[in-house]
């Protein structure tokens, strides 16, 4: 039989554990202004991710702050979760995935930071909120960018886009503009 004092002790222990869990989950440090999620079709090795992070911070500098998140394997489900999470300012994927997600909409038009004539392969048709197709520059090919050139990236073409649910679209545009430099 559970006595009242045992129940109070159990409740107190449970409250301490819960408080500790909440405290530990909040100790991740300050969040970056712009989170970049990179998921090519062949994934990203730990070594490559570290090189990408170092180069990213060198190019962008201290402000806005950036964070690079990668995955070692390609999983469309993971990408869907990352897009739905509304935590990423920039998402970088292969051409096939970029085109597939463009058909669903949700990309930010990038013509205020880049000329579509300079990036014709990033011009696609994307449905707007009224399901009307809008043709414009919604993706930036990263091959040839200063970021990927520093690492001598020779893999498949990757496209960066800003999802409409990005936490701070203007800061994401600032970062993408720096990464676009050749």
Rosetta blueprint (number, residue, H / E / L):
1 X L
2 X L
3 X L
4 X H
5 X H
6 X H
7 X H
8 X H
9 X H
10 X H
11 X H
12 X H
13 X H
14 X H
15 X H
16 X H
17 X H
18 X H
19 X H
20 X H
21 X H
22 X H
23 X H
24 X H
25 X H
26 X L
27 X L
28 X L
29 X L
30 X L
31 X L
32 X L
33 X L
34 X E
35 X E
36 X E
37 X E
38 X E
39 X E
40 X L
41 X L
42 X L
43 X L
44 X L
45 X L
46 X H
47 X H
48 X H
49 X H
50 X H
51 X H
52 X H
53 X H
54 X H
55 X H
56 X H
57 X H
58 X H
59 X H
60 X H
61 X L
62 X L
63 X L
64 X L
65 X L
66 X E
67 X E
68 X E
69 X E
70 X E
71 X L
72 X L
73 X L
74 X L
75 X L
76 X H
77 X H
78 X H
79 X H
80 X H
81 X H
82 X H
83 X H
84 X H
85 X L
86 X L
87 X L
88 X L
89 X L
90 X E
91 X E
92 X E
93 X E
94 X E
95 X H
96 X H
97 X H
98 X H
99 X H
100 X H
101 X H
102 X H
103 X L
104 X L
105 X L
106 X L
107 X E
108 X L
109 X L
110 X L
111 X L
112 X L
113 X L
114 X L
115 X L
116 X H
117 X H
118 X H
119 X H
120 X H
121 X H
122 X H
123 X E
124 X E
125 X E
126 X E
127 X E
128 X L
129 X L
130 X L
131 X L
132 X L
133 X E
134 X E
135 X E
136 X E
137 X E
138 X L
139 X L
140 X E
141 X E
142 X L
143 X L
144 X L
145 X L
146 X H
147 X H
148 X H
149 X H
150 X H
151 X L
152 X L
153 X L
154 X L
155 X L
156 X L
157 X L
158 X E
159 X E
160 X E
161 X E
162 X L
163 X E
164 X L
165 X L
166 X L
167 X L
168 X L
169 X H
170 X H
171 X H
172 X H
173 X H
174 X H
175 X H
176 X H
177 X H
178 X H
179 X H
180 X H
181 X L
182 X L
